[in-house]
Each structure stands twice: as structure tokens, then as C-alpha cells.
Amino acid sequence: MQFAEFAQNDDDHPAVRILYVSQYFPPEMGAPAARASELARHWVEAGHQVTILTGFPNHPTGELAPEYCRKIWRGVVREEYRGATVIRTWLWPLPNRKAYERMLNYGSFCVSAAFTGMFLGRPDVVIATSPQLLVGPSGWWISVVKSAWKRVPFVFEVRDLWPESLTAVGMGQQDSVFYRLLEKIAGFLYRRADLVAVVTPAFKTHLIEHWQVPAEKIAVVENGVETEMFSPAISGDAVRFALLKDAASTDPFIVCYLGTMGMAHGLGTLVEAATQIRATHPEVLFLLVGEGADKKRIERLIAERGLTNIRLVGQQPRERIPEYIRASDAALVLLRKADLFRTVIPTKMLEFMACGRPVIVGVDGEARRIVEESQSGVYVEPEQCDELVAAILKLKADPESRRKMGTMGRRYIEQNFSRHAKSLEYLQALANMKKQTAKAAANEATNEAANEATNEATNEATNEATNEER
């Protein structure tokens, strides 16, 4: 296995065979699917052989994409995606709403992927990405099976901290049997992985302090943005024109929220802000695009309050997301108030910045640091409606500040969060892992040889002493 410096395949550094295990992959939406597909594309372009082991697309509604309704009954389907090989394996399609539905969905993919992976070609490295956590055991098992005659390193990619994130969204208690079981699984994966790849520096600190993972075993590979797709050059005119049809104003101030509408996102605060602002500023229009476990509740709140200043749009193809961002005047990044969320950098925030739109970030910690460092938006205390309303009205009243924030955000993303650059950083982390594992193996061999020599010398001395006594 040869990982080239910055991963460019050439005669001296042959292609690396990467098996990337991810439950989520396009046409599914969301950050996990985007990360898997975009990393795969860049690694293929760098000359490497990439296989994605994934499920049949059903997230988050539990409904299969129409073109897969028959294919799922084959059990396993092979596809090509921009030069990468995609292996789809059976899972139980269930909506991302109730805990038991999630676990059946997660567990079915875990077992199915572990079984299917046994029959794939031998890779040079196996990467298993979380969410969800049970992808980890699948990747570890495949690496063990494929190490029968030559060891295959196992990389555990951590994009969400499990099981900590469950308590952060109010879905479990730390003293529950379920939590402790997930804790055991997470600890096992941290110990067994040759490399733990995390997406923020705060994740690394958390794993060192709370899980005692050695610092040299952790690589920080942050999320990135496809800067050509998410660009200020994209036009949002068509989307904006469609929104004007029933708007209270011919020139609305559009505030967008795009992405998963989950329990973690505290979207009740957005509904409260819309309720508070509609009487005094009817020209402010909230645009929500996506699906998720909390969407039904949000729809019910909107109906109960008769809110005409919120527009709900279903999940959109990824290539259309930049149009919705560019159609907006400001973009929201919200999460519930929890210490754990201080460690995250939401990918949607980076995409908003790349499109040159000012960000209102209701997430403290890493996300706040980036927005303030880049001067690309405004921070508000999580779940504080009054602060959110004040930030919206402040940006609405100052077009020049919005323009400057958008420009600064775009510049910051180009300099720090290009997906292409991050894909190369990832491959360099794999190269470093290879060096460390080779060094550890050499040290182990040296120690074994030294122990054998010591034992042999001790045995000889013992035999000589025995002979002399005789």
C-alpha cells in the first residue's frame, strides 16, 4: 500500500484501493451523503480506486427513491458514480422519526454491510463513517476479514459524537442501558481503529479528554465545500420569483434555513421569531427547505398560528441548493443549546458562506468562532428568539453590511474550506497513518526479537547451570 504525498498517483506511488463505508449516499441529501460522494470524486481524480459501500436511498423519510423500489429486492446492486464503484446493500427503509425505527434502520445496514463487504475485493484501507455509529462495526469487521493474509488498516471517521449526541437532543439518558451499550461500541471502535478521523479540532480534544484516545491516533479533516457548485455566480432569480407569487411584499427579505429538520436543530425558535416579527415586518419571509424528524411538528405549529410568512419546501436535489441560498438575503444556522454542539461546524454554514450570503449562526463554540473570525455573519445565543429577531432586522436594515459579510465569507471558504484541499489533507492523514503503523509494527518486531533473544540466553544459562550441578 503506497499513499503518495498529497495523494497524486504516479509510477512511484500506485493507486490506493479505498473502501468507504457510509449508510448515506446520493441521491440522498445531507452532509454525510455529500461528504462521501465528494471525497470519492476527488480521490478518483487523484488517481485512486474508490469503492463506496452504502445502502439504498431512503433517508430521512423512509421512502425509497422511485428508481430503487424494485432494485432493493436484489439485495445488492452495483453502480458507478463519477469514476467510483458504488455497492448498495439491503437495509430496512424506515423514517428518521422514532428511536426504534432509527435503530432498526441502522442495525439492518450494519449487518448487511458487514456481510456484503466480506465478498468485495481486498482494499488497502477501510474507512467507516459515522453517523450513524453502527457503520463503525461493519467497517471494522470488513477490515478484519480482509486482513487474513495482509493487514488492512481500519479508519473510523467521526462526524457526530455518539452516544453523546443522543442526550444533546433529548433522546436518552446517560444511565440508560441503551446509552451504555452505544458507549461500549464507541469505545471499542476508538480502541480498534488505526486512525480516528474527526471533523473539528474540538472533537479531537473531546476524544482525548473523555475517551483517552491518543492524540497521535487522531487526524482532524474538516468538512469542505465544492466552491464551484456553491458560488456567488449562481443565480437565485428563478427561486425568488416563484416565492413572490404569494408573498406579502413585492420585495421580501428572505431568511432561509436549508437542511435536515431534526430534533437537534431547535426550529421552534424560528417559528417563534416568525410569530413575533410578522405584525411589524410582514416583508420578512422565512424559507425552510428540507425534511426531517421534526418537520411534522413544525408544520403543525405553522398551521396552528396561521403563519403566512413561513414557506416550507420539500427536499431538493443537491445541485439546486445553491439557487435557494442565492435567492435568500440571509441564512440561518440553528442548533439547540447544548455543550456538545459547541464542538460542531455545520456544513450548511460553510455552504452559505461559499455562496456569499451573510450567516446568522445560533451555535456557540466552533461555528461561532469561524463566523466571527471570517466576519461573515452574526452570532445569536441558541434558542433565544429575541436575539434572532434583532439579528434579522439588523441585517435587513444594512444591505452594505450584508454585502461585506458575504464577500468575507466567500473569501474565507476559498482559503480554508475547499473540498478539494480537504480531500488531499485526508489522503495525507492516511499516509501518516501508514508510517505510524509501519513504525509500530517494526518496534513490535524488534521487541519480540529482543524478548526471544533474552529468553534464549536465559534458557542457555539455566541449562549450563543445571549441567554444572550434575
C-alpha positions as CSV (number, residue, x, y, z in Angstrom):
1,M,0.0,0.0,0.0
2,Q,1.5,3.3,-1.0
3,F,0.0,6.7,0.0
4,A,1.6,9.4,-2.1
5,E,2.5,12.8,-0.7
6,F,-0.7,14.7,-1.3
7,A,-2.0,11.6,-2.9
8,Q,-1.2,12.0,-6.6
9,N,-1.0,8.7,-8.3
10,D,2.2,8.1,-10.3
11,D,4.6,5.3,-11.1
12,D,6.3,5.5,-7.7
13,H,3.0,5.7,-5.8
14,P,0.4,3.3,-7.3
15,A,-3.3,3.7,-6.8
16,V,-4.7,3.1,-3.3
17,R,-7.8,1.0,-3.1
18,I,-10.1,2.7,-0.7
19,L,-13.3,1.1,0.7
20,Y,-15.5,3.8,2.2
21,V,-18.5,2.6,4.2
22,S,-21.3,5.1,4.6
23,Q,-25.0,4.4,5.1
24,Y,-25.8,7.6,3.2
25,F,-25.0,8.5,-0.4
26,P,-26.7,10.4,-3.2
27,P,-29.4,10.7,-4.3
28,E,-29.9,11.1,-0.5
29,M,-29.4,14.7,0.7
30,G,-27.5,16.0,3.7
31,A,-23.9,16.4,4.8
32,P,-23.0,12.7,5.2
33,A,-24.0,11.8,1.6
34,A,-22.3,14.9,0.2
35,R,-19.1,14.2,2.1
36,A,-18.9,10.6,0.9
37,S,-19.7,11.4,-2.8
38,E,-17.4,14.5,-3.0
39,L,-14.4,12.8,-1.3
40,A,-14.9,9.8,-3.6
41,R,-14.8,12.1,-6.7
42,H,-11.7,13.9,-5.6
43,W,-9.9,10.7,-4.7
44,V,-10.7,9.2,-8.1
45,E,-9.5,12.3,-9.8
46,A,-6.2,11.9,-7.8
47,G,-5.8,8.5,-9.4
48,H,-7.1,6.2,-6.7
49,Q,-9.6,3.3,-6.8
50,V,-12.6,4.1,-4.6
51,T,-15.5,1.8,-3.6
52,I,-18.4,3.1,-1.7
53,L,-20.4,0.5,0.3
54,T,-23.8,2.1,1.1
55,G,-27.5,1.5,1.5
56,F,-30.5,2.0,-0.7
57,P,-31.5,5.7,-0.6
58,N,-34.4,6.3,1.9
59,H,-33.2,8.9,4.3
60,P,-34.9,10.8,6.1
61,T,-38.5,9.9,5.1
62,G,-38.0,6.1,4.9
63,E,-39.4,6.1,1.4
64,L,-37.2,4.6,-1.3
65,A,-36.2,6.7,-4.2
66,P,-38.6,5.5,-7.1
67,E,-35.8,4.0,-9.2
68,Y,-34.8,1.8,-6.3
69,C,-38.2,0.3,-5.3
70,R,-37.5,-2.9,-7.3
71,K,-33.7,-2.9,-7.1
72,I,-33.7,-3.3,-3.3
73,W,-35.1,-6.8,-3.7
74,R,-31.9,-7.9,-5.4
75,G,-30.2,-7.4,-2.1
76,V,-27.0,-5.9,-3.6
77,V,-26.7,-3.6,-6.6
78,R,-23.5,-2.3,-8.2
79,E,-23.3,1.2,-9.7
80,E,-20.8,3.7,-11.0
81,Y,-20.6,7.3,-9.6
82,R,-18.1,9.7,-11.2
83,G,-15.4,7.0,-11.5
84,A,-16.1,5.4,-8.1
85,T,-17.7,2.0,-7.7
86,V,-20.9,2.1,-5.6
87,I,-22.1,-1.1,-3.9
88,R,-25.7,-0.7,-2.5
89,T,-26.6,-3.3,0.1
90,W,-30.0,-4.1,1.6
91,L,-31.4,-2.2,4.6
92,W,-34.7,-1.8,6.2
93,P,-36.1,1.6,4.9
94,L,-37.7,3.4,7.8
95,P,-38.4,7.1,8.6
96,N,-36.0,9.0,10.8
97,R,-38.6,9.8,13.4
98,K,-38.9,7.3,16.3
99,A,-36.0,5.8,18.2
100,Y,-36.9,2.2,17.4
101,E,-37.3,3.0,13.7
102,R,-33.9,4.5,13.6
103,M,-32.3,1.5,15.3
104,L,-33.9,-1.0,13.0
105,N,-32.8,1.1,10.0
106,Y,-29.2,1.4,11.5
107,G,-29.0,-2.2,12.6
108,S,-30.1,-3.6,9.3
109,F,-27.5,-1.7,7.4
110,C,-24.8,-2.7,10.0
111,V,-25.4,-6.4,9.5
112,S,-26.0,-6.2,5.7
113,A,-22.9,-4.1,5.1
114,A,-20.7,-6.3,7.2
115,F,-21.9,-9.4,5.2
116,T,-21.7,-7.8,1.8
117,G,-18.3,-6.3,2.5
118,M,-16.8,-9.8,3.1
119,F,-17.3,-10.6,-0.6
120,L,-15.8,-7.4,-2.1
121,G,-12.2,-7.2,-3.4
122,R,-9.5,-6.6,-0.8
123,P,-8.9,-2.9,-0.2
124,D,-5.8,-1.1,1.0
125,V,-7.8,0.7,3.7
126,V,-11.3,0.6,5.1
127,I,-13.0,3.9,6.2
128,A,-16.3,3.7,8.1
129,T,-18.1,7.0,8.7
130,S,-20.4,8.0,11.5
131,P,-23.2,9.0,11.5
132,Q,-24.5,6.5,12.2
133,L,-22.4,4.8,14.8
134,L,-23.2,1.2,13.8
135,V,-21.4,1.8,10.5
136,G,-18.3,1.5,12.5
137,P,-18.6,-2.2,13.5
138,S,-19.3,-3.0,9.8
139,G,-16.1,-1.3,8.7
140,W,-14.1,-2.9,11.5
141,W,-15.3,-6.4,10.7
142,I,-14.6,-6.0,7.0
143,S,-11.0,-4.9,7.8
144,V,-10.6,-8.0,10.0
145,V,-11.9,-10.4,7.3
146,K,-9.7,-8.7,4.6
147,S,-6.6,-9.0,6.9
148,A,-6.4,-12.7,6.6
149,W,-3.0,-12.7,4.7
150,K,-2.1,-9.0,4.9
151,R,-3.3,-6.4,7.4
152,V,-5.9,-3.9,6.2
153,P,-6.0,-0.7,8.3
154,F,-9.3,0.5,9.7
155,V,-10.2,4.2,9.9
156,F,-13.1,5.3,12.0
157,E,-14.4,8.7,10.7
158,V,-16.3,10.6,13.4
159,R,-18.7,13.3,12.1
160,D,-21.0,13.0,15.1
161,L,-20.1,12.2,18.7
162,W,-22.1,9.1,19.7
163,P,-23.6,8.4,22.1
164,E,-23.2,12.0,23.4
165,S,-25.3,13.5,20.7
166,L,-28.4,11.5,21.8
167,T,-28.5,13.2,25.2
168,A,-27.9,16.6,23.5
169,V,-31.1,16.2,21.5
170,G,-33.1,14.8,24.5
171,M,-33.3,11.2,23.1
172,G,-31.8,9.3,26.0
173,Q,-30.2,9.4,29.5
174,Q,-26.6,8.6,30.3
175,D,-27.6,5.9,32.8
176,S,-29.8,4.0,30.4
177,V,-28.9,0.6,29.1
178,F,-29.2,1.8,25.5
179,Y,-26.7,4.6,26.2
180,R,-24.2,2.4,27.9
181,L,-24.4,-0.1,25.0
182,L,-23.6,2.6,22.5
183,E,-20.9,3.8,24.8
184,K,-19.3,0.3,24.7
185,I,-19.5,0.2,20.9
186,A,-17.9,3.7,20.6
187,G,-15.1,2.8,23.0
188,F,-14.4,-0.4,21.1
189,L,-14.1,1.4,17.8
190,Y,-11.8,4.1,19.2
191,R,-9.5,1.4,20.5
192,R,-9.5,-0.8,17.4
193,A,-9.2,2.0,14.8
194,D,-5.7,2.6,13.4
195,L,-6.8,6.2,12.8
196,V,-9.7,8.2,14.1
197,A,-10.6,11.0,11.6
198,V,-12.6,13.8,13.1
199,V,-14.1,16.9,11.5
200,T,-13.3,19.6,14.1
201,P,-10.4,20.3,16.5
202,A,-12.9,20.3,19.3
203,F,-13.8,16.7,18.5
204,K,-10.2,15.8,18.9
205,T,-10.0,17.5,22.3
206,H,-13.2,15.7,23.4
207,L,-11.8,12.3,22.4
208,I,-8.5,12.9,24.2
209,E,-10.1,14.2,27.4
210,H,-13.2,11.9,27.6
211,W,-12.2,8.8,25.8
212,Q,-8.4,8.8,26.4
213,V,-7.8,8.3,22.6
214,P,-4.1,9.0,22.0
215,A,-3.6,12.4,20.2
216,E,-1.3,10.8,17.6
217,K,-4.1,8.5,16.6
218,I,-6.5,11.3,15.7
219,A,-6.5,13.3,12.5
220,V,-8.6,16.5,12.0
221,V,-10.0,16.6,8.5
222,E,-12.7,19.3,8.4
223,N,-15.6,19.3,6.1
224,G,-15.2,21.2,2.9
225,V,-17.3,22.9,0.2
226,E,-17.4,22.4,-3.5
227,T,-16.6,26.0,-4.3
228,E,-17.6,25.8,-7.9
229,M,-21.1,24.5,-7.1
230,F,-21.6,26.8,-4.1
231,S,-20.7,30.1,-5.6
232,P,-21.9,33.7,-5.8
233,A,-22.0,33.3,-9.5
234,I,-25.1,31.0,-9.2
235,S,-28.4,32.8,-9.8
236,G,-31.3,32.5,-7.4
237,D,-33.7,34.7,-9.5
238,A,-36.0,31.8,-10.6
239,V,-36.5,30.7,-7.0
240,R,-37.0,34.2,-5.7
241,F,-39.6,34.9,-8.5
242,A,-41.5,31.8,-7.5
243,L,-41.6,32.9,-3.9
244,L,-43.0,36.3,-4.8
245,K,-46.3,34.9,-6.1
246,D,-48.0,34.7,-2.7
247,A,-45.6,37.0,-0.7
248,A,-46.9,39.9,1.4
249,S,-44.3,42.1,-0.2
250,T,-43.1,42.6,-3.8
251,D,-39.5,42.8,-2.4
252,P,-39.4,40.4,0.6
253,F,-36.4,40.0,2.9
254,I,-35.9,36.2,2.6
255,V,-34.3,34.4,5.5
256,C,-33.5,30.7,4.7
257,Y,-33.0,27.6,6.6
258,L,-31.8,24.6,4.5
259,G,-31.1,21.1,5.5
260,T,-32.3,18.5,8.0
261,M,-35.2,19.5,10.2
262,G,-34.2,17.3,13.1
263,M,-34.7,17.2,16.8
264,A,-31.3,18.8,17.3
265,H,-32.0,22.0,15.3
266,G,-34.3,23.9,17.6
267,L,-36.5,25.1,14.8
268,G,-39.2,26.0,17.3
269,T,-37.1,29.2,17.9
270,L,-37.5,30.0,14.2
271,V,-41.3,29.6,14.4
272,E,-41.3,31.9,17.5
273,A,-39.3,34.5,15.6
274,A,-41.7,34.4,12.6
275,T,-44.6,34.8,15.0
276,Q,-43.1,37.8,16.7
277,I,-42.0,39.5,13.5
278,R,-45.0,39.1,11.3
279,A,-47.0,42.0,12.6
280,T,-44.3,44.7,12.5
281,H,-42.3,43.4,9.5
282,P,-44.6,41.4,7.1
283,E,-42.0,41.7,4.4
284,V,-39.7,39.3,6.2
285,L,-40.2,35.8,4.7
286,F,-38.8,32.6,6.2
287,L,-37.9,29.9,3.8
288,L,-37.4,26.3,5.1
289,V,-36.1,23.7,2.7
290,G,-35.7,20.0,3.6
291,E,-37.0,17.0,5.5
292,G,-36.5,15.5,8.9
293,A,-37.9,14.1,12.1
294,D,-39.2,17.5,13.4
295,K,-40.9,18.6,10.2
296,K,-44.4,17.4,11.1
297,R,-44.2,19.4,14.4
298,I,-43.1,22.5,12.6
299,E,-45.9,22.1,10.0
300,R,-48.4,21.8,12.9
301,L,-47.1,24.9,14.6
302,I,-47.3,26.9,11.4
303,A,-50.9,25.8,10.8
304,E,-52.0,26.5,14.4
305,R,-50.6,30.0,14.3
306,G,-51.7,30.8,10.8
307,L,-48.2,31.9,9.8
308,T,-48.1,33.0,6.2
309,N,-44.6,34.3,6.5
310,I,-43.0,30.8,6.5
311,R,-42.6,28.8,3.3
312,L,-41.9,25.1,3.5
313,V,-40.3,23.4,0.6
314,G,-39.5,19.7,0.4
315,Q,-36.1,18.1,-0.1
316,Q,-34.4,19.4,-3.2
317,P,-31.6,17.9,-5.4
318,R,-28.2,19.0,-4.2
319,E,-27.4,20.8,-7.4
320,R,-30.4,23.1,-6.7
321,I,-29.5,24.1,-3.2
322,P,-27.2,27.0,-4.3
323,E,-30.1,28.6,-6.1
324,Y,-32.2,28.6,-2.9
325,I,-29.2,30.1,-0.9
326,R,-28.6,32.8,-3.5
327,A,-32.4,33.6,-3.6
328,S,-32.1,34.5,0.1
329,D,-30.9,37.6,1.8
330,A,-29.6,35.9,4.9
331,A,-29.1,32.3,6.0
332,L,-29.8,30.6,9.4
333,V,-27.7,28.0,11.2
334,L,-29.5,26.8,14.3
335,L,-29.0,24.1,16.9
336,R,-30.3,23.5,20.4
337,K,-28.4,24.9,23.3
338,A,-26.1,22.0,24.4
339,D,-22.4,21.9,25.3
340,L,-21.8,19.2,22.8
341,F,-22.8,21.4,19.9
342,R,-20.0,23.8,20.8
343,T,-17.8,21.2,19.1
344,V,-19.5,21.1,15.7
345,I,-19.0,23.0,12.4
346,P,-22.3,22.6,10.4
347,T,-21.6,22.0,6.7
348,K,-24.6,24.1,5.7
349,M,-22.9,27.1,7.3
350,L,-19.9,26.7,5.1
351,E,-22.1,26.4,2.0
352,F,-23.9,29.6,2.9
353,M,-20.6,31.4,3.2
354,A,-19.4,30.0,-0.1
355,C,-22.4,31.4,-1.8
356,G,-21.7,34.8,-0.5
357,R,-24.6,35.1,1.9
358,P,-24.4,36.5,5.5
359,V,-25.0,33.9,8.2
360,I,-27.0,34.2,11.4
361,V,-25.4,31.4,13.5
362,G,-27.2,30.2,16.6
363,V,-24.5,27.8,17.5
364,D,-21.8,28.6,20.0
365,G,-18.2,27.3,20.0
366,E,-16.5,26.3,16.8
367,A,-19.2,27.6,14.5
368,R,-19.3,31.0,16.2
369,R,-15.5,31.2,16.1
370,I,-15.5,30.7,12.3
371,V,-18.2,33.3,11.7
372,E,-16.6,35.9,13.9
373,E,-13.1,35.1,12.6
374,S,-14.2,35.5,9.0
375,Q,-16.6,38.4,9.7
376,S,-19.2,36.6,7.6
377,G,-22.2,37.0,9.9
378,V,-23.9,37.5,13.2
379,Y,-23.9,35.3,16.3
380,V,-27.1,34.8,18.4
381,E,-27.5,32.9,21.6
382,P,-29.0,29.4,20.8
383,E,-32.8,29.2,21.3
384,Q,-33.1,32.9,22.1
385,C,-35.9,34.3,19.9
386,D,-35.4,37.9,20.8
387,E,-31.8,37.8,19.7
388,L,-32.7,36.1,16.5
389,V,-35.3,38.7,15.6
390,A,-32.9,41.5,16.4
391,A,-30.2,40.0,14.2
392,I,-32.6,39.5,11.3
393,L,-33.8,43.1,11.5
394,K,-30.3,44.5,11.8
395,L,-29.2,42.7,8.6
396,K,-32.3,43.8,6.8
397,A,-31.6,47.4,7.6
398,D,-28.0,47.3,6.4
399,P,-27.5,46.0,2.8
400,E,-23.9,47.1,2.7
401,S,-23.0,45.1,5.8
402,R,-24.7,42.1,4.2
403,R,-22.6,42.5,1.1
404,K,-19.4,42.8,3.0
405,M,-20.2,39.7,5.1
406,G,-21.0,37.7,2.0
407,T,-17.7,38.7,0.4
408,M,-15.7,37.9,3.5
409,G,-17.4,34.6,3.9
410,R,-16.7,33.5,0.4
411,R,-13.0,34.5,0.7
412,Y,-12.7,32.6,4.0
413,I,-14.1,29.4,2.4
414,E,-11.8,29.6,-0.6
415,Q,-8.8,30.0,1.7
416,N,-9.7,27.4,4.3
417,F,-12.5,25.0,3.4
418,S,-12.2,23.9,-0.2
419,R,-13.4,20.3,-0.6
420,H,-10.6,19.6,-3.0
421,A,-7.9,20.7,-0.5
422,K,-9.6,18.8,2.3
423,S,-9.7,15.6,0.3
424,L,-5.9,15.9,-0.2
425,E,-5.5,16.5,3.6
426,Y,-7.4,13.3,4.2
427,L,-5.1,11.3,2.0
428,Q,-2.1,12.8,3.7
429,A,-3.6,11.7,7.0
430,L,-3.8,8.2,5.6
431,A,-0.2,8.4,4.6
432,N,0.8,9.5,8.1
433,M,-1.2,6.6,9.5
434,K,0.7,4.1,7.3
435,K,4.0,5.4,8.5
436,Q,2.9,5.2,12.2
437,T,1.5,1.6,11.8
438,A,4.7,0.6,10.0
439,K,6.8,2.1,12.7
440,A,4.7,0.4,15.4
441,A,5.0,-2.9,13.6
442,A,8.8,-2.6,13.3
443,N,9.0,-1.7,17.0
444,E,6.9,-4.7,17.9
445,A,9.0,-7.0,15.8
446,T,12.2,-5.6,17.4
447,N,10.7,-6.1,20.9
448,E,9.7,-9.7,20.0
449,A,13.2,-10.4,18.7
450,A,14.8,-8.9,21.8
451,N,12.5,-10.9,24.0
452,E,13.3,-14.1,22.1
453,A,17.0,-13.4,22.4
454,T,16.6,-12.7,26.1
455,N,14.6,-15.9,26.7
456,E,17.1,-17.9,24.7
457,A,20.0,-16.6,26.7
458,T,18.2,-17.2,29.9
459,N,17.4,-20.8,28.9
460,E,21.0,-21.4,27.9
461,A,22.3,-20.1,31.2
462,T,19.8,-22.2,33.1
463,N,20.8,-25.3,31.1
464,E,24.5,-24.6,31.8
465,A,23.9,-24.1,35.5
466,T,21.9,-27.4,35.6
467,N,24.6,-29.3,33.8
468,E,27.3,-28.0,36.2
469,E,25.2,-29.0,39.2
470,R,25.0,-32.5,37.8
